[in-house]
Amino acid sequence: MIIAALIALVNMLGYGIIIPILYSYSKKFGLTDFQNGLLFAIYSVCQFISTPIIGRMSDKYGRRPALLISIFGTAISFLLMAIAKSPSVLFLARAVDGITAGNIPVILAVVSDTTKPKDRAKAFGFIGSAFNFGFIFGPAIASFTIRYGDSVPFWIAFAITSLAVILTALFLPETNKNLGQTHEGKLFDFKKMWHTLFDPNVGITFIISMIFFLAFSCAVIYGFQPFTINVLKISPSVNAQLFTLFGIVGLVSQNLVVGPVTKWLGDKKSFMVSIFFVAVAFFLTYLSRNLLFFTLSMVILGVFNSIAQTMITTILSAETDEKSQGTIMGLNASYQSIGMIIGPILGGLVATISISSPFLVGSILVMVCFGLSGLVLRRGVKKEALF
């Protein structure tokens, strides 16, 4: 668990470094806003295809080799960004990162391998806190180092991610105890992937996951900055502070709240309650017209979003047989990628009506998730390998 968390932390540090500067960095290559949108989208498109393949490979050949391939691909993508001399290299870098983007579901599969079902919510929260640490400190590293050159943060991200490769190679043991026991089949099967949405065990949870991430990307990934800049009239530095606050709240929530809440309410009720309050937080954000009210809404969102996202992986793990943990986490990442592709497009569309409307749409979509959440963890359904 400690090794997996350290790998997650180092991995997210790399992403945290490049996320705040990727847009401005790519603009220096003459990309238009539309081309920048394509640059961001190509990662999610490639990730949608690759994550179930890497997840299944981890079930069939082991977590360790799949994780090494995935993190190595991320390191190479950061290197390409650092040495890029043309926009085509930027697109290649993001595509490489997306094609090998299976490290998160494989890390989650490692957690599933090494914990008992009753302890997984706490374990997933622990891993989530490692991701939050990386996301808190990554932007700080970027803001400090970019003054020494536009490509310097990418070199640092490359070095940090290379460290994750070394840690995985030297210290992570193979945790998959069911190697070679997966069903024979295609590494990626669109037809079967579609049918998983109707699987009596995991179908509803997949639908919730996809809609939830669609709502989150619509409201936060797209809607956040236009709203704070145009409605609240705050500076980019205050924007960065809000993102840091969101990460800190999520970190505290995953360390101090997830475990006690799931122990008190159980997995299913914790999931339902957290989703409901995420919808409430989005609606409060939609209503906010001053920084104090907006910040309060974001704190509420940070607390319950951390619980909800942790519970999605916890519930999927509980709904799946032990031989398919890597596959299920990879599929979940693909469904989340669909949401992350559609969400910003939807946010941009509804923002033409009102700058604050992405938050309202996000709230409505999450309420749909709440309505479906009572159908997860169905009793009496036999767990079978999805592939």
N, C-alpha and C positions, 0 to 999 in steps of 0.2 A: 504493500500500500504506500509506504514512504517513497519507494523508488518510482512508482507510478505517479504519485503526486508531484515529485520533483521534476519528472519528465514533462508533466502537464504544465507546471509552473514555467519551466524554461521555454517550452513551446509557445505558450501564450505571451511570454515576454517579447518574443520575436514579432508576433502579430501586433501586440500593443505598441511596439515601436513604429511599425509601418502604417497602421490604420490612420493616425492623425495627419500624416504627411503625404499619403499616396496621391490624393487628389491634386494638391499643389505641385507635387513632384512631376506628375504626368502632364500638367498644364504647361510645364517648361518645354515639353516636346511638341507643343503646338496642337494638342488634342482639343477638339471642341467639347462642349458639355455632353453632346450626344455620344461622341466617341468615348468619352470618359465613362458614360453609362455602360457602354459595351465592354469597356475594360473591366469594370466591376462585375458585370454580368457573366463574363466568360469563366470566371472562377466558379461561380455557383452552378453554371451549366455543366462544366467538367466534373465538379464535385458530385452532382446529382447522379452521373453515370458511374463514377469511380468508387464511391463509398460502399455500395453493396458488394462490389467485386472484392475490394480489400477486406471487408468484413467477412465474406465467405472464405477468402483465402486464409484468413486467420483461424477460422474454424477447421479448415482442412489441413493446413500446413503449419499452423502455429502462430501465436500472437507476436512473438519476438521478431521473426523475419518480416511479417507484415508491417509491424511498427517501424522497423529499421528502414524499409523501403519508403514508407510514408514520410517520416521525418527527414530522410535524406533528400527527398523530392522538394520539401519545403525549403531546406537549406540551399539547394541549387537555385530555386526560384528567387530567393533573396540575393544570391550572388549575381544572377542575371539582371536583376533590377539595379544593382550597384554599378555594373559595368555597361549598362544599356547606353547606346548611342543613337538609337532610333525607336520610334513608337512600336515597330514590329517586335522588337526584343521585349518591350514591356508586355505586349499581348502574349508572347511566348512564355514569359515568366509567370504570368497569372494562370495560363493554361496548365503549365507544369505543376504549379502548386495545387490547382484544382484536380488534376488527374491523379495525384498522389495524396489527396486530402482524406486519408482514412485514419489518421493518428488518434483523433478524439474518440470515434466509436471503438477502436481497438483498445485504447486505454480503459474505456468503460467496460469492455469485455473482460479485460484483466481483472477489474474490480469484481465483476460477476463471478469469475473463476475462483477468486480467493476469499469470498465472503459468503456467509449464510444468508438466505433470503430475508430473514428478520433484521439483519444488520445492514442491508444494502442501501437503504435511504440515507443513513448516517454516512456510509462509505462514499456514496455518490456526492453527498454534500461536502465531504472532505476534499474530494477531487475538484469539485466546483469551486471551493475556496482557493485552491491552488491556481485555477484559471483566473479567478478574480485578482489574486495577488499580481499575476503577470499583467493583467489589464490595467491595474492601478499604476504600477511602476514603469511599464513599457512606454506610455505617452510621456512620462516625466523624462525618461532617457532620451526620447526623440526631441523633446523641446530643448534639452540642454545641449545635445550633440549636433543638431542641424546647423548651428551657427558656425561650425567648422567645415561645412560643405554639404551640399544637397544630398550626396550619396553616402555620407558618413553613417547615418542611422541604418542604412541598408547593410553596410559592412558589419555593423555591430549586431544586427539581427541575424546575419549569416553566421557570425562567430558564435552567438548564443545558441542558435539552432544546431550548429555543428556539435556543440557541447552536449545537446540532448541526444544526438546520434551516438556519441561516445559513451554516455551514461547508459543508454539502452544496450549497446553492444557488450559493455563490461559487467553490468550489474543486474540487468533484468532477467530473471529466470523464466523459462517457458512455463506458463500457467495453465495452458489448455491440456486437460487430462483426457480429452476425447478425440485426439488426433486421428484422422483417417476414418472417423465414424459418421461423417456427414453423408447425406444422400448424394448419389451421383446426379449431375445435372449441369446446366449452363452456369457460368460464372455470373452472367447478367441475363435475366429473362424478363422482358417488359411485360409479357402476358401474366407470368406468375406474380410479378410485382403488383400489377393491377389487382389480381385476385387476393392479395394479402389484405387489401382494404375491406374485403368481405369475410376475412378469416374470423371465426367466432371468438378466438382468443384475443388477437391483437388488432383487428381491423379498426375498431372504434378508436383505440389509442393512437393509431397511425393518423387517422383523420383529425383527431384533436391536435396532435403534434403539428401537422401541416398547417391547419388553420391558425393555431396559436402563433407560430413563427411568421405566418403571413401577416397577422395582426401586428406583431411586434415590429417587423421590418417596415410596415406601412406607417406606424405611429412614431417609432423611435429612430430607426435607421434613416428614414426619409423625413418624417415630420418634425423631428426635434429641432434641428438647426434653423430651418426656415421660420419656425414659430418663435424661437427665442430671439432671432435677429430682427424679424419684421414686426412682431407683436410686443415682445418684452423689451426690445431695443437694447439688448445686452451685448457686451464685447465678446470677441472670440476667446479671450483669456477666462472670462467668467463661464463661458460655455464649457471650456476644458475643466474648470473646477467642478461644474455640475456633473460631468461625466465621471470625474474622480470620486465625487460623493456617491454617485450611483454604484460605482464599483465597491466602495468601502461598505456601503449599506448591504450590498449583496454578499460581501465577504462575512460580515458579522452575522447576517441571517443564516448563511449556510453552516457557520460554526456553532452558533448558539441557539438557533430557532428550529431548524429542520429536524434534528434529532428528537428534542422534547415534544414538538408538535405531532410528529408521526407516532411517537410512543403514546401520546395522550389520545389522539383521534384515530389512529390507524392510517394506513396508506390511502385508502379510497376517500375517506372524509377529508383528510389533509389536502388531497388533490382538488377536491370540489371546492373547499373553502378558499384555497390559494387562488384558484382560477377566478372565483367570484370577485375577490378583492383586487385582482389585476384589472378586471373590467371596470370596477369602481374607480381605481386609480386613473385609468385612461379617461374616464368621463370627467373626473375632477380636473385633470389636466386640460381637457377641452374647455372647461368653464373658466380656468384661471386667466387672470389678466394682470397679475403682478408677480414679481419674482418670489415673494414669500409663499404665496399660495401654490405657485408652480413647483417650488422646491419641496413643499410638504407633500404634494401629489407624487413627485418623483421618489421621495423616501418611501411612501406607501408602496409604490410600484416596485422599488428595489427589494423590499422585504418579501413581498408575496410572489414576485417573478422568480426569485431564487428558489423558493419552495416549489412552485409549479414546474419549473424546468427540471429540478432534481427529481420530482415525483414522476415525470413522464418516463425517464429512463428506469426508475425503480419499478414502475408498474409494467413496462415492457419486459423487463428482466424476469419479473414474477410470472408473466403470461407465457413465457417461452421455455422450451425444454433446454437442459444444460448444454446440449450439443450445438445449439444454434445461437448462442449469445453474441458472437461476432457478427453473424449474419443479420440479426435483428437490430443491432446498433448501427450497422452500415445502412440498412434499409431506412431506419429512422432518420439518419443524416441526409439521405436522399430526399425523403419527404419534406424535411425541414428546408432543404435547398430549393425545392419547388416553391415553398412559401416565401423564401428569401429572394427568389427571382421575381415573383408576382407582386410582393408587398410594396417595394419602392415604386413600381410602375403604377399601382393602384393609388398609392399616396400622392404621387405627382399629379394624377388625374383629378382626384377629389380636391386637391389643394387649389386647383383653378377656380373652384367654387368658393372655398374659404380656406385660409391658411391653417386654421385650427381643426378643420374637418378630418384630417388623418387620425387624430386622437378619437374622434367620435366613431369613425369607422372601425378603429381598433377595438374600442369598447364593445361595439355591437358584435364583432366577430368573436371576441373572447366570451361573450355571453352565449354564443352558439356553442362554444367549447364547454361552457358550464352545463348547458342543457344536455350535452352528450356524456359528460363525465360520470354520471350515475350508472352508465352502462359498462364501465371498465371492470376488470377483475371478475368476470362472470364465473359463477360456480358450476361445477359439473361438466366442464368442457375439457377434453383430453388434450394435453400439451403434445404437439407433434412438430417435428422439424419442418420449417417452411419450405426448404429446398431439398 
